[in-house]
């Protein structure tokens, strides 16, 4: 079982920055693929950024150049640095871990942290 705890959300003005953190426990962090998703009111949850166990990253087109995902395996933590925030970035952000075990993926979710960007 994997537990994920996010922090770092809050209220920020457009153009500002926030850094989200997600601490994982309960399994070998270095072997997990880690993702950040977000869900705005009335919208489906979408994948914002992902970082594989080997360090490869992927981003949603609308956040490329503004957001950076990183991981610190020694601290079992994944980060999402968000710069040049826009009101459309307002959402609840969720940390997601994917662990491959017994030849199948296992998905784990944090409780979410809310980000509000005012115009």
Backbone bond lengths (Angstrom), bond angles and torsions (degrees), N, CA, C in turn:
res aa  C-N    CA-C-N  psi(-1)  N-CA   C-N-CA  omega(-1)  CA-C   N-CA-C  phi
1 X - - - 1.453 - - 1.523 109.39 -
2 X 1.310 115.67 138.29 1.458 122.41 -179.61 1.522 108.75 -115.75
3 X 1.308 115.89 132.89 1.463 120.97 174.59 1.524 109.12 -111.30
4 X 1.318 115.64 136.40 1.457 122.13 -179.10 1.523 109.18 -125.31
5 X 1.331 115.80 131.39 1.460 120.64 179.46 1.520 108.71 -127.99
6 X 1.340 115.61 116.33 1.460 121.30 179.09 1.517 110.97 -92.80
7 X 1.316 114.40 156.20 1.455 121.24 172.79 1.520 107.98 -156.00
8 X 1.342 114.83 167.27 1.454 119.74 173.57 1.510 115.84 107.24
9 X 1.327 117.10 -6.05 1.455 118.64 178.04 1.527 111.54 -70.48
10 X 1.316 115.18 171.37 1.454 119.47 178.51 1.503 111.32 163.84
11 X 1.322 114.04 -166.62 1.461 122.46 -179.42 1.523 108.43 -103.81
12 X 1.331 115.77 130.13 1.456 120.35 -179.53 1.522 108.44 -143.30
13 X 1.309 116.98 151.86 1.456 120.90 178.23 1.523 109.69 -82.21
14 X 1.306 115.31 155.42 1.460 120.48 178.00 1.526 109.78 -54.66
15 X 1.337 114.83 137.34 1.453 120.52 -176.93 1.512 113.79 92.16
16 X 1.316 115.92 -10.59 1.454 120.63 -179.16 1.518 112.96 -83.73
17 X 1.324 114.53 -174.47 1.469 120.95 -176.12 1.515 110.41 -133.21
18 X 1.304 114.22 152.13 1.457 123.20 171.98 1.513 108.75 -144.69
19 X 1.322 115.60 151.51 1.459 120.28 172.60 1.523 109.05 -122.69
20 X 1.314 115.82 121.87 1.453 122.09 176.19 1.522 109.22 -94.27
21 X 1.319 114.94 144.18 1.462 121.10 176.63 1.516 109.51 -125.15
22 X 1.310 115.54 150.44 1.456 121.01 176.95 1.528 107.38 -141.38
23 X 1.327 114.96 116.83 1.456 120.62 179.30 1.527 108.88 -100.02
24 X 1.313 114.99 129.95 1.468 120.73 -178.85 1.520 110.50 -108.05
25 X 1.306 115.27 146.78 1.467 120.28 175.08 1.514 108.86 -145.45
26 X 1.303 115.08 157.83 1.449 119.84 174.15 1.508 115.56 103.40
27 X 1.316 117.08 -7.24 1.459 118.24 177.86 1.522 108.82 -156.43
28 X 1.299 116.14 -176.03 1.466 120.55 -179.42 1.515 109.03 -82.63
29 X 1.326 115.48 103.49 1.458 120.93 -173.54 1.523 112.08 -59.91
30 X 1.322 116.86 -40.79 1.459 119.79 -173.96 1.526 112.34 -61.80
31 X 1.303 117.47 -21.54 1.456 121.38 -179.45 1.513 114.41 -90.81
32 X 1.296 117.67 -2.99 1.461 121.80 -175.77 1.528 111.91 -97.48
33 X 1.314 114.83 143.27 1.454 120.40 168.57 1.527 106.84 -85.41
34 X 1.306 116.64 135.91 1.453 120.75 -174.93 1.531 110.20 -120.87
35 X 1.317 115.26 138.99 1.462 121.12 -177.76 1.515 110.77 -134.93
36 X 1.328 114.36 156.44 1.455 121.97 168.21 1.531 107.12 -117.09
37 X 1.316 115.02 127.24 1.456 122.60 173.71 1.527 108.06 -113.40
38 X 1.315 115.95 165.04 1.457 120.24 172.11 1.513 109.55 -143.27
39 X 1.323 113.52 154.42 1.453 119.92 177.42 1.523 109.63 -141.06
40 X 1.315 115.20 116.36 1.459 121.55 176.27 1.525 108.92 -91.51
41 X 1.329 117.34 155.39 1.470 120.12 179.65 1.525 111.88 -53.90
42 X 1.320 115.90 128.31 1.451 121.00 178.78 1.505 115.20 81.90
43 X 1.334 115.79 -2.18 1.463 119.73 -178.60 1.527 110.68 -112.44
44 X 1.320 114.83 161.61 1.458 119.39 173.77 1.526 109.98 -79.26
45 X 1.308 114.84 157.68 1.457 119.82 176.74 1.525 108.58 -68.36
46 X 1.347 115.89 135.43 1.455 119.63 -179.50 1.519 110.92 -127.89
47 X 1.322 114.66 149.61 1.458 120.88 178.34 1.523 109.69 -78.48
48 X 1.298 116.05 122.62 1.459 121.66 -178.07 1.523 111.27 -93.75
49 X 1.325 116.53 -47.35 1.460 121.03 -177.60 1.519 108.74 -158.89
50 X 1.316 114.16 150.87 1.456 119.73 178.14 1.513 110.96 -141.38
51 X 1.310 115.32 149.34 1.457 120.90 175.88 1.531 107.77 -136.39
52 X 1.316 113.88 123.57 1.466 118.57 -177.96 1.523 110.48 -79.63
53 X 1.304 114.69 170.40 1.459 119.25 -179.34 1.524 111.13 -60.31
54 X 1.330 117.17 -29.61 1.454 121.11 179.28 1.508 114.46 -84.65
55 X 1.341 116.17 -5.33 1.458 120.00 176.13 1.523 115.37 104.68
56 X 1.312 118.35 -7.53 1.465 120.74 178.14 1.525 109.82 -65.46
57 X 1.323 115.86 138.03 1.463 120.46 -177.73 1.524 111.92 -119.05
58 X 1.322 115.17 154.24 1.464 122.81 175.09 1.521 107.97 -139.42
59 X 1.342 115.26 149.60 1.462 119.57 -178.33 1.531 110.84 -137.20
60 X 1.308 113.94 149.36 1.451 121.44 167.88 1.525 107.63 -63.40
61 X 1.317 117.28 139.12 1.469 119.82 -175.49 1.526 112.53 -54.77
62 X 1.313 117.36 -39.16 1.459 120.53 -174.14 1.526 113.40 -71.38
63 X 1.329 118.10 -10.95 1.465 119.69 179.69 1.525 112.36 -113.35
64 X 1.308 117.02 -2.72 1.470 119.93 179.94 1.523 110.00 -60.37
65 X 1.320 114.98 133.83 1.454 120.45 -178.85 1.505 113.88 87.57
66 X 1.341 116.57 -13.55 1.470 120.19 -179.68 1.534 111.87 -113.73
67 X 1.319 116.65 -35.68 1.464 121.49 -177.72 1.530 110.06 -108.11
68 X 1.321 115.66 146.76 1.456 121.16 175.76 1.521 109.67 -133.78
69 X 1.317 116.11 125.61 1.457 120.80 175.65 1.523 108.61 -99.99
70 X 1.316 116.06 139.33 1.454 120.70 178.39 1.522 108.99 -147.70
71 X 1.312 115.54 167.55 1.458 119.45 -179.76 1.516 110.09 -141.49
72 X 1.316 115.25 148.90 1.457 122.62 175.15 1.531 105.89 -124.18
73 X 1.309 115.55 99.33 1.464 119.27 -175.42 1.531 111.99 -64.96
74 X 1.315 117.07 -29.91 1.463 119.80 179.70 1.526 111.24 -67.06
75 X 1.322 116.20 -27.75 1.471 121.15 179.42 1.522 112.25 -103.74
76 X 1.333 117.13 2.35 1.467 121.65 -178.34 1.521 111.36 51.69
77 X 1.311 114.99 43.65 1.473 120.97 -173.10 1.523 110.57 -131.08
78 X 1.320 114.70 139.40 1.462 121.50 171.32 1.520 107.83 -116.76
79 X 1.325 115.55 143.21 1.454 121.77 -176.36 1.522 110.25 -120.91
80 X 1.311 114.66 154.86 1.456 121.04 170.02 1.523 107.17 -132.72
81 X 1.320 115.05 105.00 1.456 120.88 176.52 1.521 107.20 -86.31
82 X 1.330 115.86 122.31 1.462 120.99 -176.61 1.520 109.11 -118.91
83 X 1.321 115.59 115.51 1.457 122.17 179.22 1.525 110.15 -113.96
84 X 1.312 115.31 164.53 1.470 121.26 178.01 1.525 111.21 47.80
85 X 1.306 114.91 49.34 1.462 119.66 -175.54 1.523 111.10 -65.65
86 X 1.332 113.90 146.75 1.456 122.43 -179.35 1.528 109.32 -121.33
87 X 1.313 117.65 155.82 1.476 118.92 177.91 1.526 112.46 -54.81
88 X 1.308 118.30 -32.60 1.465 120.65 179.34 1.527 113.58 -71.32
89 X 1.329 117.09 -5.91 1.466 120.27 173.15 1.532 111.64 -83.35
90 X 1.312 116.64 -6.37 1.457 121.00 179.52 1.526 110.67 -61.26
91 X 1.332 115.85 124.71 1.465 120.79 -176.79 1.525 108.67 -178.29
92 X 1.313 114.92 172.16 1.452 120.69 166.38 1.523 106.49 -91.21
93 X 1.308 115.85 126.82 1.457 121.81 -178.36 1.523 109.46 -101.13
94 X 1.322 114.82 131.59 1.456 121.33 -177.12 1.526 111.36 -118.71
95 X 1.297 115.12 135.88 1.454 121.47 172.93 1.533 107.97 -87.04
96 X 1.321 115.04 139.50 1.454 121.24 -178.13 1.519 109.11 -134.04
97 X 1.317 116.01 135.81 1.462 121.10 176.85 1.523 109.07 -119.38
98 X 1.310 115.47 138.42 1.460 121.23 176.64 1.518 108.23 -121.25
99 X 1.293 114.63 121.15 1.456 120.44 -179.02 1.516 108.89 -121.42
100 X 1.321 116.16 131.20 1.464 120.91 177.84 1.515 108.26 -93.35
101 X 1.323 115.29 120.11 1.460 120.17 179.94 1.526 107.99 -146.87
102 X 1.316 115.71 136.85 1.466 120.64 -177.81 1.520 110.59 55.35
103 X 1.342 114.29 39.05 1.461 122.87 175.20 1.525 113.97 63.34
104 X 1.311 118.24 22.22 1.454 120.91 175.95 1.521 109.37 -140.75
105 X 1.349 116.91 154.24 1.477 119.48 178.67 1.525 111.60 -82.65
106 X 1.308 114.21 141.72 1.463 121.36 174.29 1.524 106.53 -117.93
107 X 1.333 117.21 133.21 1.454 122.50 -175.31 1.524 110.42 -112.34
108 X 1.323 114.81 135.87 1.453 120.51 179.27 1.525 108.72 -131.71
109 X 1.336 115.63 147.89 1.465 121.30 -175.47 1.514 110.92 -130.71
110 X 1.323 114.35 146.06 1.451 120.37 169.50 1.514 110.06 -85.15
111 X 1.330 114.73 -179.04 1.466 120.04 -175.86 1.519 112.93 -84.62
112 X 1.309 116.47 -13.26 1.456 121.47 178.63 1.517 112.56 96.41
113 X 1.312 115.41 150.38 1.457 122.01 174.69 1.524 107.24 -135.72
114 X 1.309 115.82 135.02 1.462 120.53 -171.66 1.520 111.62 -89.28
115 X 1.309 114.51 133.64 1.461 122.33 175.85 1.522 108.16 -119.78
116 X 1.328 115.26 125.24 1.460 120.84 177.99 1.520 108.42 -123.69
117 X 1.327 115.97 124.40 1.455 121.86 -179.96 1.524 108.14 -113.30
118 X 1.319 115.75 117.11 1.465 119.96 -179.19 1.522 110.22 -92.15
119 X 1.312 114.78 149.45 1.475 119.69 -178.92 1.508 111.59 -87.80
